[in-house]
Amino acid sequence: MTRLRFLALAQAGLVFGHRYLSLVPGCPKSPNFIVTPTFALTELRTNLRLASIEHCNAKQLTLGAVPHNPGYPSWRPQRKHPHMLHNRQWLLKSRPQGALTLDNFEFREQGIPETDLKPGQILVRNLLFTCAATMRTWMNAPGHSNRSIDLDTPIRGTGGSQVVKSNHPRFPVGTRVMILSLWEDYSVLEPDTSPTPVLAQPPEVKLIEAMRNLNSCTAYFGLLRVGQPKAGETVVVSAAASSVGSMVVQIAKITGCRVIGIAGGRDKCDLVVKEFGADAAIDYKHQNVSTRLTELCPKGVDVFFDNVGGDILNAVMDNIAVKGRVAVCGQVAGYDSDTPAPGLRDMMKVIYRSVTIRGFAMNEFMQDADTARADIKRWVAEGRLKHREDIRIGFENLPHAFIGLFKGENMGTLIVKSAEPDEG
Ligand SMILES: NC(=O)c1ccc[n+]([C@@H]2O[C@H](COP(=O)([O-])OP(=O)(O)OC[C@H]3O[C@@H](n4cnc5c(N)ncnc54)[C@H](OP(=O)(O)O)[C@@H]3O)[C@@H](O)[C@H]2O)c1
């Protein structure tokens, strides 16, 4: 959208003198999303200023889709210093009791962090935020996961950012980095001492591609190293339409296996078969998974790539083949609750069928990441591997988008885009 069109829209809102529904292309059309004139004009001013400071493309900056939720004011209070850059943040206000709600988040806005950078520091603008299921476990109290987020601090997750100010020779202004970022507009980083890597991306790799590679590598290593499928075997994948699951389905097909995906709802099952190439899909919300697997896999399931755990794990174990392998990647069935997903109902199957069950974390294979990336790149170039992203627009929408993930609302890797990186 051009600046002029946006300005016209904002002015139209002022003339009517009340909130108007967003007509901005790309913004959700739901009545839950509103753009206010005051907000729009302030954002316009701020964003145009950011555009010149950060070399961002002003046309593509995301303006004002405001979720109507208790954490985020639909009428923004007047800023004390409207010409200063502001840092919006989403903080963890309280630990979820049961399912995550918008009340667990708090919106805060303050000046940008220290811009008088010390040697070795960079100021980045955070542009792309991945909403990954695993992040939900970091919201629990310490002890539940190895990365618990402190209360009153910003939510953490993988993100794509761009350097806007630098005091580090290897990270000049404009460098695009992939980091474990915070849910805030701006962060100061010290790449050389950071406990998590600050990965500068080569010019030919778009930030969004770099973010895709993470889950592709999880799928690659989890399936090929842990599941160890052989051509002709039957592979079953749960959360098969998810970011990781959809990659597993396709890599298993590339390996020459027969693949059954399990996903929630008819649309996702269609996607798993028609877009990702599975031989069949089971809709766990409307079908009996155990019975369907018995029909579809009369010789049993050789490899189960489990993203979900709980009832689905047990249904697959009812049908596991002798010498079957279970690659335990995730337990999403238990993430958005106070109790972990229940484990195996019948361990005797593991014994009588000589089953190997092995959990893994992607990091353990990182020394071989170059091999994985090369294979993935080749498969993508050959048209054998497709990524699907579900991109939501607007920093404001982060909590809303993230909560939807646990209702299965995402179709592909869920990424919230706050602004467009400048990628030439
Ligand atoms: N081990 C590792 O190193 C590693 C790395 C990355 C991710 N993971 C794990 O991989 C899994 C998939 O992650 P992702 O980022 O690819 O997921 P994603 O794209 O964010 O999708 C998550 C999907 O999980 C399904 N889901 C949510 N709640 C569910 C429930 N209660 N029961 C059953 N299904 C549910 C939903 O699909 P439906 O609509 O089909 O229900 C949802 O769309 C997660 O368990 C994550 O923790 C592990």
The ligand as a Gaussian input file, in Angstrom:
#p B3LYP/6-31G(d) Opt

LIG

0 1
 N       12.629000     -32.036000      19.062000
 C       12.931000     -30.879000      18.499000
 O       14.098000     -30.502000      18.357000
 C       11.810000     -30.028000      18.004000
 C       12.062000     -28.856000      17.254000
 C       10.972000     -28.133000      16.753000
 C        9.679000     -28.557000      17.029000
 N        9.483000     -29.673000      17.782000
 C        8.144000     -30.179000      18.055000
 O        7.525000     -30.491000      16.837000
 C        6.104000     -30.416000      17.004000
 C        5.514000     -29.616000      15.865000
 O        6.007000     -28.292000      15.989000
 P        5.751000     -27.242000      14.816000
 O        6.482000     -26.000000      15.194000
 O        6.025000     -27.901000      13.523000
 O        4.189000     -27.080000      14.956000
 P        3.253000     -25.992000      14.336000
 O        3.535000     -25.758000      12.906000
 O        3.307000     -24.840000      15.231000
 O        1.829000     -26.682000      14.440000
 C        1.349000     -27.163000      15.633000
 C        0.178000     -28.057000      15.303000
 O        0.030000     -28.990000      16.341000
 C       -1.302000     -29.437000      16.358000
 N       -1.821000     -29.424000      17.710000
 C       -1.914000     -28.368000      18.557000
 N       -2.461000     -28.741000      19.709000
 C       -2.731000     -30.064000      19.590000
 C       -3.297000     -31.044000      20.454000
 N       -3.700000     -30.733000      21.684000
 N       -3.427000     -32.313000      19.995000
 C       -3.012000     -32.639000      18.754000
 N       -2.476000     -31.770000      17.895000
 C       -2.329000     -30.499000      18.319000
 C       -2.129000     -28.477000      15.493000
 O       -2.407000     -29.144000      14.265000
 P       -3.818000     -29.937000      14.060000
 O       -4.756000     -28.909000      13.558000
 O       -3.468000     -30.999000      13.099000
 O       -4.227000     -30.439000      15.417000
 C       -1.162000     -27.329000      15.239000
 O       -1.388000     -26.699000      14.014000
 C        5.859000     -29.800000      18.362000
 O        5.534000     -30.815000      19.274000
 C        7.202000     -29.183000      18.716000
 O        7.408000     -29.112000      20.097000
 C       10.511000     -30.398000      18.278000

